[in-house]
Amino acid sequence: MTIGRRKKLKRDKVITLRMNKQTYDIIEEYAEARGLSVNAYLNSVADAQAEWFIPFSSYDLLSSSKKQLAALFESANENFLEQMAQQQAN
């Protein structure tokens, strides 16, 4: 591990997340079907939420093109977003 990588890890926030077994099993199966660990999948969900599904007031800091994308994603239904993710994965 390089020093640069080690420094990056120190800036990460480690948290404990508690959930019931049934929910964990569903997430685990979903993540594995996409070739991800539970940790990687949950991080991707948290990253997406932090970047795209945060309150609109925080979009003021974003460029206008990103604001337009955010509005588009807010209006899209879950099935559409899943289809887009599948297309990007292929």
N, C-alpha and C positions, 0 to 999 in steps of 0.2 A: 504494500500500500504506500503510495507516495505521500509526501507531506501535504501537498495541495488537497488530496482526497481526504486526508485525516482532518484537516481544518474544516472542510465542508461538512463532514459528519458532526463535528462539534457544534455547528450552527443549527443542526436539525433539532427539532423538539420531539422528545420521546414521550408518548402518552400511553395510558392504559385504557382500553375500551372494553366495557363489559356488555355482553349481549347473551340472550338465551341460546341454547344449543341448536334449536330448530332454525333460528335466523342465521347462525354461523354456518350450519350445514348448507343452507340455501346459497349463501354467499360463496362458500368454498366450492360448491359444485359449479356455480356460474363462472367463477374466476378460472377454475381448472379447465373448463370447456373453452376458454379463451387463451389458454396457455399462460396464465398469470398466477402468482401466489395470492393468498388472501390479502397480505400486506400490500402488494403492488396494486391490486384492484382497489382496495379501500383508499390508498393514497391517490389513485387516479380520480376516484369519486370526490374526495376532499378537494383536490386541485381544481376539478371542474366546477364544483360548487363555489369555491373561493374566487374563481376567475369569471364565471358566467352567471351564476344564479344568486349573486349578492344583491342587496337592495339597490334600486335604480339610482338613489342619491349618490352612490359611490361611482357611478358611471361618468360623472362629471370630469373625473380625472383621466378618462380614456380618450383616445383619438376618435374622431367622428366615425371612421370606418368600423372601428371596434364597437362603438355604440350601436351602429346599425346591425352588426352581427348579433350583439347581445339582444336587441329587440326581436330579431328574427328567431333566436333560440327561445326567448320567452314565449313566443306565440306557437312554437312547434310542439306537437304532441310527442309522448314518449316513444311510440312506435316509429315515428319518423326519425327521431334521434338515434334509435337503435339501428335502423336501416342505414343511416349515414355512417355510423360507426363501423358496421359490418363492411360497407363498401370501401371505406378507408383502410380497413384491415387487409383486404384482398389485394 
